[in-house]
Amino acid sequence: MSAPELPQRIDHDAPVFVISVAAHLAGMHPQTLRTYDRMGLVSPRRTAKRGRRYSARDIARLRLIQRLSQDEGINLEGIRRILQMQDEIDDLRAQMQELTQLIAAMRVAPPASRLFTADPLGGVHLGGARIRPTPRALPGPRN
């Protein structure tokens, strides 16, 4: 009898942990996780019956929150701002990667196909092929 095959890639965003397991893995009390959810520090996915489901990425974020709070002495508002800035950095890195791919595609394309058009939503088409998705709206200034 052969063992079932494991997935080739583990999805760190898959919502698989119930709150009690997530709390145990993060070294916190479940009520702390509920508080962090209300504050927006961690946003677990919800089941149809509104139960919280945490991903491996959520667990890592909870551990970071705990380390910043306990080891670094940062208050929850400071942690919220740090996490917000980290999310913005991650978004900027993703945009930079998209632009790098766009530049690479343009460099290898024959000169005649380097013509591009933009659709009304801001998507870019190179030689008739869509090469960059429609951009997301940039967040406004936060107070």
Beta strands, then each sheet from edge to edge (+ up, - down):
strand 1: 45-46
strand 2: 52-53
strand 3: 116-118
strand 4: 124-126
strand 5: 129-132
sheet 1: 1+ 2-
sheet 2: 3+ 4- 5+
end
